[in-house]
Amino acid sequence: SLVPPTRQTASIFKQPVTVYKTQESKVKTDLKHGTQEKPKQLFWEKRLEGLTACDANGVIGTTSLPKYIKPLGPYISDATTIQSLATALHVSSQPITGQTGSKQAILENPGVFLNPEQPLIAAVTITKEDVRRQEERVKR
């Protein structure tokens, strides 16, 4: 025997439910807005600290940041900054601009003001003069 469905509003009060059958059987799908990528974890680069590249001859020398690229974030080393920047250049499809929040705001509350889509560097502006100098270096 079929038992009619009941809506249980509280443990002792049961209300009858009326079931209406319709001929229309549309299935609603979730609307997907924008790209459906997993959110990025803040400070994931910190997990790579202390790791270095090596080859058959041993550890490869460290790399230094150019003077106009400044690390931004609490306790961020140059090595972590380089890893963050290199990953952003290889993985991200967005323009790399650096963190746009103020240094003070990011240091006070990085969970709110840090953009996980950008590397852990202060905002960088490339001028035409910078491009010209780089072109000269490449030509040599």
VEXKEKE-39043 format. One record per atom (N, C-alpha, C): residue in three letters; z negated, x, y; atom name; residue number from 1. Coordinates in Angstrom, 1 decimal, m for minus. Layout:
// residues N
R   residuo       pz       px       py   atomo   num
R       ALA        Z        X        Y      CA   NUM
...
END
This chain:
// residues 140
R   residuo       pz       px       py   atomo   num
R       SER      0.0      0.8     m1.2       N     1
R       SER      0.0      0.0      0.0      CA     1
R       SER      0.0      0.9      1.2       C     1
R       LEU      0.7      0.4      2.3       N     2
R       LEU      0.8      1.2      3.5      CA     2
R       LEU     m0.4      0.8      4.4       C     2
R       VAL     m1.0      1.8      5.0       N     3
R       VAL     m2.0      1.6      6.0      CA     3
R       VAL     m1.5      1.8      7.4       C     3
R       PRO     m1.7      0.8      8.3       N     4
R       PRO     m1.1      0.9      9.6      CA     4
R       PRO     m1.8      2.1     10.4       C     4
R       PRO     m1.0      2.8     11.2       N     5
R       PRO     m1.6      3.9     11.9      CA     5
R       PRO     m2.6      3.4     12.9       C     5
R       THR     m3.6      4.2     13.2       N     6
R       THR     m4.6      3.9     14.2      CA     6
R       THR     m4.8      5.1     15.1       C     6
R       ARG     m5.1      4.8     16.3       N     7
R       ARG     m5.3      5.8     17.3      CA     7
R       ARG     m6.8      6.0     17.4       C     7
R       GLN     m7.3      7.2     17.1       N     8
R       GLN     m8.7      7.4     17.1      CA     8
R       GLN     m9.1      8.0     18.5       C     8
R       THR     m9.7      7.2     19.3       N     9
R       THR    m10.1      7.6     20.7      CA     9
R       THR    m11.5      8.3     20.6       C     9
R       ALA    m12.4      7.8     19.8       N    10
R       ALA    m13.7      8.4     19.7      CA    10
R       ALA    m14.0      8.3     18.2       C    10
R       SER    m15.0      9.0     17.7       N    11
R       SER    m15.2      9.0     16.3      CA    11
R       SER    m15.5      7.6     15.7       C    11
R       ILE    m16.1      6.7     16.5       N    12
R       ILE    m16.4      5.3     16.0      CA    12
R       ILE    m15.5      4.2     16.5       C    12
R       PHE    m14.6      4.5     17.5       N    13
R       PHE    m13.7      3.5     18.0      CA    13
R       PHE    m12.3      3.7     17.5       C    13
R       LYS    m11.8      2.8     16.7       N    14
R       LYS    m10.4      3.0     16.3      CA    14
R       LYS     m9.6      1.8     16.9       C    14
R       GLN     m8.4      2.2     17.5       N    15
R       GLN     m7.6      1.2     18.1      CA    15
R       GLN     m6.3      1.1     17.3       C    15
R       PRO     m5.7     m0.1     17.1       N    16
R       PRO     m4.5     m0.2     16.4      CA    16
R       PRO     m3.3      0.3     17.2       C    16
R       VAL     m2.3      0.9     16.6       N    17
R       VAL     m1.2      1.4     17.3      CA    17
R       VAL      0.0      0.6     16.8       C    17
R       THR      0.9      0.2     17.7       N    18
R       THR      2.1     m0.5     17.4      CA    18
R       THR      3.2      0.5     17.3       C    18
R       VAL      3.9      0.5     16.2       N    19
R       VAL      5.1      1.4     16.0      CA    19
R       VAL      6.4      0.6     16.2       C    19
R       TYR      7.2      1.1     17.1       N    20
R       TYR      8.5      0.5     17.5      CA    20
R       TYR      9.5      1.5     16.9       C    20
R       LYS     10.4      0.9     16.1       N    21
R       LYS     11.5      1.7     15.6      CA    21
R       LYS     12.7      1.4     16.5       C    21
R       THR     13.4      2.5     16.9       N    22
R       THR     14.6      2.3     17.7      CA    22
R       THR     15.8      3.0     16.9       C    22
R       GLN     17.0      2.6     17.3       N    23
R       GLN     18.2      3.2     16.6      CA    23
R       GLN     18.5      4.6     17.2       C    23
R       GLU     18.0      4.8     18.4       N    24
R       GLU     18.2      6.1     19.0      CA    24
R       GLU     17.3      7.2     18.4       C    24
R       SER     17.9      8.2     17.9       N    25
R       SER     17.1      9.3     17.4      CA    25
R       SER     17.5     10.6     17.9       C    25
R       LYS     17.2     10.8     19.2       N    26
R       LYS     17.6     12.1     19.9      CA    26
R       LYS     16.4     13.0     19.7       C    26
R       VAL     16.7     14.3     19.4       N    27
R       VAL     15.7     15.3     19.3      CA    27
R       VAL     15.7     16.1     20.6       C    27
R       LYS     14.5     16.2     21.2       N    28
R       LYS     14.4     16.9     22.4      CA    28
R       LYS     14.1     18.4     22.1       C    28
R       THR     14.8     19.2     22.8       N    29
R       THR     14.6     20.7     22.6      CA    29
R       THR     13.9     21.3     23.8       C    29
R       ASP     13.2     22.3     23.5       N    30
R       ASP     12.5     23.0     24.6      CA    30
R       ASP     13.5     23.6     25.6       C    30
R       LEU     13.3     23.4     26.9       N    31
R       LEU     14.2     24.0     27.9      CA    31
R       LEU     13.8     25.4     28.0       C    31
R       LYS     14.8     26.3     28.0       N    32
R       LYS     14.5     27.7     28.2      CA    32
R       LYS     15.0     28.1     29.5       C    32
R       HIS     14.1     28.6     30.4       N    33
R       HIS     14.4     29.0     31.7      CA    33
R       HIS     14.5     30.5     31.8       C    33
R       GLY     15.6     31.0     32.2       N    34
R       GLY     15.7     32.5     32.3      CA    34
R       GLY     15.8     33.2     31.0       C    34
R       THR     15.6     34.4     31.0       N    35
R       THR     15.6     35.2     29.8      CA    35
R       THR     14.2     35.0     29.1       C    35
R       GLN     14.3     35.0     27.8       N    36
R       GLN     13.1     34.7     27.0      CA    36
R       GLN     12.6     36.0     26.3       C    36
R       GLU     12.3     37.0     27.2       N    37
R       GLU     11.7     38.2     26.7      CA    37
R       GLU     10.2     38.2     26.6       C    37
R       LYS      9.7     39.0     25.7       N    38
R       LYS      8.2     39.0     25.6      CA    38
R       LYS      7.7     39.6     26.9       C    38
R       PRO      6.5     39.2     27.4       N    39
R       PRO      6.0     39.8     28.6      CA    39
R       PRO      5.5     41.2     28.2       C    39
R       LYS      5.7     42.1     29.2       N    40
R       LYS      5.3     43.5     29.0      CA    40
R       LYS      3.8     43.7     29.3       C    40
R       GLN      3.2     44.5     28.5       N    41
R       GLN      1.8     44.8     28.6      CA    41
R       GLN      1.6     45.8     29.8       C    41
R       LEU      0.6     45.5     30.6       N    42
R       LEU      0.3     46.5     31.7      CA    42
R       LEU     m0.2     47.8     31.1       C    42
R       PHE      0.2     48.8     31.7       N    43
R       PHE     m0.3     50.2     31.4      CA    43
R       PHE      0.0     50.6     29.9       C    43
R       TRP      1.1     50.1     29.4       N    44
R       TRP      1.5     50.5     28.0      CA    44
R       TRP      1.8     52.0     28.0       C    44
R       GLU      2.2     52.5     29.1       N    45
R       GLU      2.5     54.0     29.1      CA    45
R       GLU      1.3     54.8     28.8       C    45
R       LYS      0.1     54.3     29.1       N    46
R       LYS     m1.2     55.1     28.8      CA    46
R       LYS     m1.3     55.4     27.4       C    46
R       ARG     m0.7     54.7     26.5       N    47
R       ARG     m0.8     55.0     25.1      CA    47
R       ARG      0.0     56.2     24.7       C    47
R       LEU      0.9     56.7     25.5       N    48
R       LEU      1.7     57.9     25.3      CA    48
R       LEU      1.1     59.1     25.9       C    48
R       GLU      0.0     59.0     26.6       N    49
R       GLU     m0.6     60.2     27.2      CA    49
R       GLU     m1.1     61.2     26.2       C    49
R       GLY     m0.8     62.4     26.5       N    50
R       GLY     m1.2     63.5     25.6      CA    50
R       GLY     m0.2     63.8     24.6       C    50
R       LEU      0.9     63.0     24.4       N    51
R       LEU      2.0     63.3     23.5      CA    51
R       LEU      3.0     64.2     24.2       C    51
R       THR      3.5     65.2     23.5       N    52
R       THR      4.6     66.0     24.1      CA    52
R       THR      5.7     66.1     23.2       C    52
R       ALA      6.9     66.5     23.7       N    53
R       ALA      8.1     66.6     22.9      CA    53
R       ALA      8.1     68.1     22.3       C    53
R       CYS      8.7     68.2     21.1       N    54
R       CYS      8.8     69.6     20.6      CA    54
R       CYS     10.0     69.7     19.7       C    54
R       ASP     10.4     70.9     19.5       N    55
R       ASP     11.6     71.2     18.6      CA    55
R       ASP     11.2     72.2     17.6       C    55
R       ALA     12.1     72.8     16.9       N    56
R       ALA     11.8     73.8     15.9      CA    56
R       ALA     11.1     75.0     16.4       C    56
R       ASN     11.3     75.3     17.7       N    57
R       ASN     10.6     76.5     18.3      CA    57
R       ASN      9.2     76.1     18.9       C    57
R       GLY      8.8     74.9     18.9       N    58
R       GLY      7.5     74.5     19.4      CA    58
R       GLY      7.6     73.5     20.5       C    58
R       VAL      6.6     73.4     21.3       N    59
R       VAL      6.5     72.4     22.4      CA    59
R       VAL      7.5     72.7     23.5       C    59
R       ILE      8.2     71.7     23.9       N    60
R       ILE      9.1     71.8     25.0      CA    60
R       ILE      8.3     71.7     26.3       C    60
R       GLY      8.7     72.5     27.3       N    61
R       GLY      8.0     72.5     28.6      CA    61
R       GLY      7.9     71.2     29.2       C    61
R       THR      6.9     71.0     30.1       N    62
R       THR      6.7     69.8     30.8      CA    62
R       THR      7.7     69.6     31.9       C    62
R       THR      7.9     68.4     32.3       N    63
R       THR      8.8     68.1     33.4      CA    63
R       THR      7.9     67.7     34.6       C    63
R       SER      8.4     68.0     35.8       N    64
R       SER      7.6     67.6     37.0      CA    64
R       SER      8.4     66.6     37.8       C    64
R       LEU      7.7     65.8     38.5       N    65
R       LEU      8.3     64.7     39.4      CA    65
R       LEU      8.9     65.3     40.6       C    65
R       PRO     10.0     64.7     41.1       N    66
R       PRO     10.5     65.1     42.4      CA    66
R       PRO      9.5     64.8     43.4       C    66
R       LYS      9.6     65.5     44.6       N    67
R       LYS      8.5     65.3     45.6      CA    67
R       LYS      8.5     63.9     46.2       C    67
R       TYR      9.6     63.2     46.2       N    68
R       TYR      9.7     61.8     46.8      CA    68
R       TYR      9.2     60.7     45.9       C    68
R       ILE      9.0     61.0     44.6       N    69
R       ILE      8.5     60.0     43.6      CA    69
R       ILE      7.0     60.3     43.5       C    69
R       LYS      6.2     59.2     43.8       N    70
R       LYS      4.8     59.3     43.8      CA    70
R       LYS      4.2     58.4     42.7       C    70
R       PRO      3.3     58.9     41.8       N    71
R       PRO      2.7     58.0     40.9      CA    71
R       PRO      1.9     56.9     41.6       C    71
R       LEU      1.8     55.7     41.0       N    72
R       LEU      1.1     54.6     41.6      CA    72
R       LEU      0.3     53.8     40.5       C    72
R       GLY     m0.9     53.8     40.6       N    73
R       GLY     m1.8     53.0     39.6      CA    73
R       GLY     m3.0     53.8     39.4       C    73
R       PRO     m4.0     53.2     38.8       N    74
R       PRO     m5.3     53.9     38.6      CA    74
R       PRO     m5.2     54.9     37.4       C    74
R       TYR     m5.6     56.1     37.7       N    75
R       TYR     m5.6     57.2     36.7      CA    75
R       TYR     m4.3     57.4     36.0       C    75
R       ILE     m3.2     57.4     36.8       N    76
R       ILE     m1.8     57.7     36.3      CA    76
R       ILE     m1.5     59.1     36.5       C    76
R       SER     m1.2     59.8     35.5       N    77
R       SER     m0.8     61.2     35.6      CA    77
R       SER      0.7     61.3     35.8       C    77
R       ASP      1.2     62.6     36.2       N    78
R       ASP      2.6     62.8     36.4      CA    78
R       ASP      3.4     62.5     35.1       C    78
R       ALA      2.8     62.9     33.9       N    79
R       ALA      3.5     62.8     32.6      CA    79
R       ALA      3.7     61.3     32.3       C    79
R       THR      2.6     60.5     32.6       N    80
R       THR      2.7     59.0     32.4      CA    80
R       THR      3.8     58.4     33.3       C    80
R       THR      3.8     58.9     34.5       N    81
R       THR      4.8     58.4     35.5      CA    81
R       THR      6.2     58.7     35.0       C    81
R       ILE      6.4     59.9     34.5       N    82
R       ILE      7.8     60.2     34.0      CA    82
R       ILE      8.2     59.4     32.8       C    82
R       GLN      7.2     59.1     31.9       N    83
R       GLN      7.5     58.3     30.7      CA    83
R       GLN      7.8     56.8     31.2       C    83
R       SER      7.1     56.4     32.2       N    84
R       SER      7.3     55.0     32.7      CA    84
R       SER      8.7     54.9     33.4       C    84
R       LEU      9.0     55.9     34.1       N    85
R       LEU     10.3     55.9     34.8      CA    85
R       LEU     11.5     56.1     33.9       C    85
R       ALA     11.4     57.0     32.9       N    86
R       ALA     12.4     57.1     31.9      CA    86
R       ALA     12.7     55.9     31.1       C    86
R       THR     11.6     55.2     30.7       N    87
R       THR     11.7     54.0     29.9      CA    87
R       THR     12.4     52.9     30.8       C    87
R       ALA     12.0     52.8     32.0       N    88
R       ALA     12.6     51.8     32.9      CA    88
R       ALA     14.1     52.0     33.1       C    88
R       LEU     14.5     53.3     33.2       N    89
R       LEU     15.9     53.6     33.4      CA    89
R       LEU     16.7     53.3     32.1       C    89
R       HIS     16.1     53.5     30.9       N    90
R       HIS     16.9     53.2     29.7      CA    90
R       HIS     16.8     51.8     29.2       C    90
R       VAL     15.8     51.1     29.5       N    91
R       VAL     15.6     49.7     28.9      CA    91
R       VAL     15.9     48.6     29.9       C    91
R       SER     15.5     48.8     31.1       N    92
R       SER     15.6     47.7     32.1      CA    92
R       SER     17.0     47.4     32.5       C    92
R       SER     17.3     46.1     32.7       N    93
R       SER     18.6     45.8     33.3      CA    93
R       SER     18.5     45.5     34.8       C    93
R       GLN     17.3     45.5     35.3       N    94
R       GLN     17.0     45.2     36.7      CA    94
R       GLN     17.1     46.5     37.5       C    94
R       PRO     17.3     46.4     38.8       N    95
R       PRO     17.3     47.6     39.6      CA    95
R       PRO     15.9     48.2     39.6       C    95
R       ILE     15.8     49.6     39.6       N    96
R       ILE     14.5     50.3     39.6      CA    96
R       ILE     14.1     50.5     41.1       C    96
R       THR     13.1     49.9     41.5       N    97
R       THR     12.7     50.0     42.9      CA    97
R       THR     11.3     50.6     43.0       C    97
R       GLY     10.5     50.6     42.0       N    98
R       GLY      9.1     51.0     42.0      CA    98
R       GLY      8.2     49.8     42.4       C    98
R       GLN      6.9     50.0     42.5       N    99
R       GLN      6.0     49.0     42.8      CA    99
R       GLN      6.0     48.7     44.2       C    99
R       THR      6.1     47.4     44.6       N   100
R       THR      6.3     47.0     46.0      CA   100
R       THR      5.0     46.6     46.6       C   100
R       GLY      3.9     46.5     45.8       N   101
R       GLY      2.6     46.1     46.4      CA   101
R       GLY      2.0     47.4     47.1       C   101
R       SER      1.0     47.1     48.0       N   102
R       SER      0.4     48.2     48.7      CA   102
R       SER     m0.4     49.0     47.7       C   102
R       LYS     m0.5     50.3     47.9       N   103
R       LYS     m1.3     51.2     47.1      CA   103
R       LYS     m2.8     50.7     47.0       C   103
R       GLN     m3.3     50.3     48.1       N   104
R       GLN     m4.7     49.9     48.1      CA   104
R       GLN     m4.9     48.6     47.2       C   104
R       ALA     m4.0     47.7     47.4       N   105
R       ALA     m4.1     46.4     46.6      CA   105
R       ALA     m3.9     46.7     45.1       C   105
R       ILE     m3.0     47.6     44.7       N   106
R       ILE     m2.8     47.9     43.3      CA   106
R       ILE     m4.0     48.6     42.7       C   106
R       LEU     m4.6     49.5     43.5       N   107
R       LEU     m5.7     50.3     43.0      CA   107
R       LEU     m7.0     49.4     42.9       C   107
R       GLU     m7.1     48.4     43.8       N   108
R       GLU     m8.2     47.5     43.7      CA   108
R       GLU     m8.1     46.5     42.6       C   108
R       ASN     m6.9     45.9     42.4       N   109
R       ASN     m6.8     44.9     41.3      CA   109
R       ASN     m5.4     45.1     40.7       C   109
R       PRO     m5.2     46.0     39.8       N   110
R       PRO     m3.9     46.3     39.2      CA   110
R       PRO     m3.4     45.1     38.4       C   110
R       GLY     m4.2     44.4     37.8       N   111
R       GLY     m3.8     43.3     36.9      CA   111
R       GLY     m3.1     42.2     37.7       C   111
R       VAL     m3.4     42.1     39.0       N   112
R       VAL     m2.7     41.1     39.8      CA   112
R       VAL     m1.5     41.6     40.5       C   112
R       PHE     m1.6     42.8     41.1       N   113
R       PHE     m0.6     43.3     42.0      CA   113
R       PHE      0.4     44.2     41.4       C   113
R       LEU      0.2     44.6     40.1       N   114
R       LEU      1.2     45.5     39.5      CA   114
R       LEU      2.3     44.7     38.8       C   114
R       ASN      3.5     45.1     39.0       N   115
R       ASN      4.7     44.5     38.4      CA   115
R       ASN      5.1     45.2     37.1       C   115
R       PRO      4.9     44.6     36.0       N   116
R       PRO      5.1     45.3     34.7      CA   116
R       PRO      6.6     45.6     34.5       C   116
R       GLU      7.5     45.0     35.2       N   117
R       GLU      8.9     45.2     35.1      CA   117
R       GLU      9.4     46.5     35.8       C   117
R       GLN      8.5     47.1     36.6       N   118
R       GLN      8.9     48.3     37.4      CA   118
R       GLN      8.0     49.4     36.9       C   118
R       PRO      8.6     50.7     37.0       N   119
R       PRO      7.8     51.8     36.6      CA   119
R       PRO      6.6     52.0     37.5       C   119
R       LEU      5.7     52.9     37.1       N   120
R       LEU      4.4     53.1     37.8      CA   120
R       LEU      4.6     54.1     38.9       C   120
R       ILE      5.5     53.8     39.8       N   121
R       ILE      5.8     54.7     41.0      CA   121
R       ILE      5.7     53.9     42.3       C   121
R       ALA      5.4     54.5     43.4       N   122
R       ALA      5.5     53.9     44.7      CA   122
R       ALA      6.9     53.5     45.0       C   122
R       ALA      7.2     52.5     45.8       N   123
R       ALA      8.5     52.0     46.1      CA   123
R       ALA      9.3     53.2     46.6       C   123
R       VAL     10.6     53.3     46.2       N   124
R       VAL     11.4     54.4     46.5      CA   124
R       VAL     12.6     53.9     47.3       C   124
R       THR     13.0     54.5     48.4       N   125
R       THR     14.2     54.2     49.1      CA   125
R       THR     15.1     55.3     49.1       C   125
R       ILE     16.3     55.1     48.6       N   126
R       ILE     17.3     56.2     48.5      CA   126
R       ILE     18.3     56.0     49.7       C   126
R       THR     18.4     57.1     50.5       N   127
R       THR     19.2     57.0     51.7      CA   127
R       THR     20.6     57.6     51.3       C   127
R       LYS     21.6     57.4     52.2       N   128
R       LYS     22.9     58.0     52.1      CA   128
R       LYS     22.8     59.5     52.0       C   128
R       GLU     21.9     60.0     52.8       N   129
R       GLU     21.8     61.5     52.8      CA   129
R       GLU     21.3     62.0     51.5       C   129
R       ASP     20.4     61.3     50.8       N   130
R       ASP     20.0     61.6     49.5      CA   130
R       ASP     21.1     61.6     48.5       C   130
R       VAL     22.0     60.6     48.6       N   131
R       VAL     23.2     60.5     47.7      CA   131
R       VAL     24.1     61.7     48.0       C   131
R       ARG     24.3     62.0     49.3       N   132
R       ARG     25.2     63.1     49.6      CA   132
R       ARG     24.7     64.4     49.1       C   132
R       ARG     23.4     64.7     49.2       N   133
R       ARG     22.8     65.9     48.7      CA   133
R       ARG     22.9     66.0     47.2       C   133
R       GLN     22.7     64.9     46.5       N   134
R       GLN     22.9     64.9     45.0      CA   134
R       GLN     24.3     65.2     44.6       C   134
R       GLU     25.3     64.6     45.3       N   135
R       GLU     26.7     64.8     45.0      CA   135
R       GLU     27.0     66.3     45.2       C   135
R       GLU     26.5     66.9     46.2       N   136
R       GLU     26.7     68.4     46.4      CA   136
R       GLU     26.2     69.2     45.3       C   136
R       ARG     25.0     68.8     44.8       N   137
R       ARG     24.4     69.5     43.7      CA   137
R       ARG     25.2     69.4     42.4       C   137
R       VAL     25.8     68.2     42.2       N   138
R       VAL     26.6     68.0     41.0      CA   138
R       VAL     27.9     68.7     41.1       C   138
R       LYS     28.5     68.8     42.3       N   139
R       LYS     29.8     69.6     42.4      CA   139
R       LYS     29.6     71.0     42.1       C   139
R       ARG     28.5     71.6     42.4       N   140
R       ARG     28.3     73.1     42.1      CA   140
R       ARG     28.3     73.4     40.7       C   140
END
